[in-house]
Amino acid sequence: MVAVKAGDVEGALRRPDPRIGVYLFYGPDMGLINERARAVAERSVDDPSDPFQLIRIDGDDIASDPARLADEAGTMGLFGGKRAIWVKSTSRNIAPAVDAVLKGALQDTVIVIEGGDLQKSSPLRTLCERSQKALALPCYADTGRDLGAVVDETLKSHGFSIGREARAALIASLGGDRLATRGELSKLMLYAHGKREITLEDIDAIMSDVSSLAMDAVVDAAFGGEGTSLEIGSRRLAAEGVHASVLLGAALRHALMLLTARLNVEEGRPISAVMETLRSLHFRRKPLVERHLQRWTSESLKAVIAVLQTSLLDTRRLSLLDDTIAARTLLDIARMARR
């Protein structure tokens, strides 16, 4: 068979070739591998809860006894009907066992394999890509379009709607791992139980750490040259007992992140493309950080990093003055930003 591209996997699964007896799912996204493998295994039998129809085997067991897979594939069901063998991933090579199965006749039996993150030269991946009876299906981290499809399908199936702004915020808050995405969506829907529409407030409540957002707001104010917002936010954090070294540490991490991004910009990459690489940012921060990248140069960021490192050391040496040191340092950064 011709190797299936990542973007063609869903289409291949929607229109399965009746000649295919072995499905190999591989790639770095273990959550997506498990989700797709489960879907194929369960739809291949009449009753997925029947252990005689859906047989689960650990890959290590097959590696230790290669003949077992062929034996299971050739076994007739007690009451007839279709059977599926679901093989969990393993670091050991099970290609010889799968090869033996592919050389025989697969009748009313589908084999589904979770292969893990296999290299192109992997014997199992190579075997399935070349066989007329197998499909090797890559599973990579979700992109923005994939995430959007997952969000839309999941919310709609549970009776929820979501506005354009809230949808964009939700997608920006999710990562690329399918299993983690499903978990976050489950928490969000549980929180919104009894409502029909997911709102921005719901997303903020479930997918944001309020104290972390308050600290981010102070850091963003400093690097944006916003003295008033910086003063108000700093007082709030001090009243909440946030230690000065924690706040300065957050500012230092932000400066280091900006420096890496700014160096990419100065090498000729568009700011929009560089922003796409900053996936860990909360969606509300992205416009602010983009302005930081426009405002600061790599040289000025290196100077800020040196100032922050010195101030962090001072907060440990002069612990009674730590709040004063942090406030002065952030105010100095805001002045540098305005210049």
HELIX and SHEET records of a PDB file:
HELIX    1   1 ALA A    6  ASP A    8  5                                   3    
HELIX    2   2 VAL A    9  ARG A   14  1                                   6    
HELIX    3   3 MET A   30  ARG A   43  1                                  14    
HELIX    4   4 GLY A   59  SER A   64  1                                   6    
HELIX    5   5 ALA A   67  GLY A   74  1                                   8    
HELIX    6   6 ALA A   95  LYS A  103  1                                   9    
HELIX    7   7 PRO A  123  ARG A  130  1                                   8    
HELIX    8   8 GLY A  144  SER A  157  1                                  14    
HELIX    9   9 ARG A  164  SER A  173  1                                  10    
HELIX   10  10 ARG A  178  TYR A  191  1                                  14    
HELIX   11  11 LEU A  200  MET A  207  1                                   8    
HELIX   12  12 VAL A  210  PHE A  223  1                                  14    
HELIX   13  13 GLY A  227  ALA A  239  1                                  13    
HELIX   14  14 ALA A  244  GLU A  266  1                                  23    
HELIX   15  15 ILE A  271  GLU A  276  1                                   6    
HELIX   16  16 LYS A  286  ARG A  295  1                                  10    
HELIX   17  17 SER A  298  ARG A  317  1                                  20    
HELIX   18  18 SER A  319  LEU A  321  5                                   3    
HELIX   19  19 ASP A  322  ARG A  338  1                                  17    
SHEET    1   A 5 LEU A  54  ASP A  58  0                                        
SHEET    2   A 5 ARG A  83  LYS A  88  1                                        
SHEET    3   A 5 THR A 109  GLY A 116  1                                        
SHEET    4   A 5 VAL A  22  TYR A  26  1                                        
SHEET    5   A 5 ALA A 134  PRO A 138  1                                        
SHEET    1   B 2 SER A 161  ILE A 162  0                                        
SHEET    2   B 2 GLU A 197  ILE A 198  1                                        
END                                                                             
